Amino acid sequence: MNPNSQNQRWSLWTIRVTPAHSIRSDEEFAANTARFMRKAFGSTTEMRVEKNFSGSRGRITEVFIIQVRTEGHPAHDPAYVSVFAKSFLNFFTVGFGVGTLVSTVAVLEAGSAQDGTPSAQLVMLPGVNI
């Protein structure tokens, strides 16, 4: 048993990026994003990048969905999430130019929300191949 388990707080951050300009390569995007997320969240982090396409009015655009699972960050605090959302917006706007759309959603997955309710537990199991 982990003696610090009662203090662990896990959160899932989903950042959706619609670049104003196309990028050089998906690998470059993932590498630069990973470097930035390591600085933002620290080393207790797991990141996944997914590329989708969205279309409206006959125009197809790239949409990157970044999911970061991290320990210790208070995703239940709106002020904290707002500060991170602004830094994500700044980072991606500098990289892709004005007009880049960035949305950030943070969800507390485990730990205390500090609202009087019991702490949630997060159980991660290995994937099953079917």
Residue, then its C-alpha position, 0 to 999 in steps of 0.5 A: m500500500n502506498p502511504n501517500s495514496q490518500n493525498q494523490r490527485w489524478s486529473l485528465w486534461t484534454i486540449r483540442v487544437t485547431p491550427a490556423h496554419s498547417i504544420r511541417s509534420d505530425e512528429e514535430f508537433a508531438a515532440n514540441t508538445a511533449r516538451f511543453m507539457r513536461k515543463a507545464f505538468g512535470s514528469t508524472t505525466e502521460m500524454r497522447v496525441e491524436k489527429n482528426f479532421s474536421g470539415s465545414r463549408g467545404r473546408i477540411t481542417e486538422v484538429f489535434i486532440i491532446q490528452v494528458r493524465t497527470e498527478g498532483h494538479p488541482a483540476h477541480d480549481p477553475a482559477y488553476v485550470s484557467v491559468f493553464a488554459k491561457s498558457f496552452l493558448n499562448f503556446f499554440t498561438v505562437g506556434f501556429g499563428v493568430g486564429t488558432l483555436v484552443s480549448t482546454v477541459a480538465v477533469l478530476e479522475a481521482g483524489s479529493a475534490q476538497d468539497g466534502t465528498p469522499s476521494a475518488q479512486l483511479v484504477m488503471l488496468p492493462g489493455v485487452n487485445i481482442 
